[in-house]
């Protein structure tokens, strides 16, 4: 639903002008069958707009690095361009990866210690996908962000990269001493709350890191009935996600840079409207930096 909304608005935005560079929408996920089906459905809904699916395990840093290369190559092969051009520019990045296993699952990920040595570490899967995945996408694609993405042929109409980190107002319970629930009894609800707090904290520190280059926002996406909400036992009687719900009940299109009034702030937390609200996690500067450094320590290749 989020991807369909973005494609719809992008088609409208480009309707009256020829873009200086070709634009495309990439859906990223693990499930190849569902991903390709979603891409085809979006094409049918929004008309002539290039929509692709690329498989990737966002919780794996090496996988995200490979993803960036494949996207750039695909743009060259299918949309033309010179290999020496900076083909890959990100106009909008929406981080929406989330999973919520009822029974705890672990993955092993390489991590650099303070001495520079790399070792494999057991990581809670929900933390790996919901937190590390967001960080990896912003880190790997940072060279593709720009303060002046061209929207027309002569470059007179531009806007910065817009990054939207889908978080939640159901956030909290972060424990730096037990991020992976090896001491605490695992509860998928508590693990989810922790991961969404982390997403809001990462949004704040990334907004500072990318200041002048991109606008970074975190938001609550609304309350539809999804696979994730059902895993938590919430929104059981709500409607399924749709483009209408995204556009009527969430700030996501606005935060992506669509609409008559441009987004003018970065680092904001949005919950139920287009005005940023106070985020109690955003002011935790030392904790935000601590979390950033932890995520950075996992941004490495295997030995």
Secondary structure, 3 states (H helix, E strand, C coil): CHHHHHHHHHHHHHCCCCCCCCCCEEEEECCHHHHHHHHHHHHHHHCCCCEEEEECCCCCHHHHHHHHHHHHHHHHHHHCCCCCCCCCCCCEEEECCCCCCCCCCEEEEEEECCCCCEEEEEEEHHHHHHHHHHHHHHHHCHHHCCCCEECCCCCCCEECEEEEEEECCCCCCCCHHHCCCCCCCCCHHHHHHHHHHHHHHHHHHHHHHCCCCEEEEEEECCCCECHHHHHHCCCCCCCECCHHHHHHHCCHHHHCCCCCCCCCCCCEEECCCCCCECCCCCCCHHHHHHHHHHHHHCCCCCC
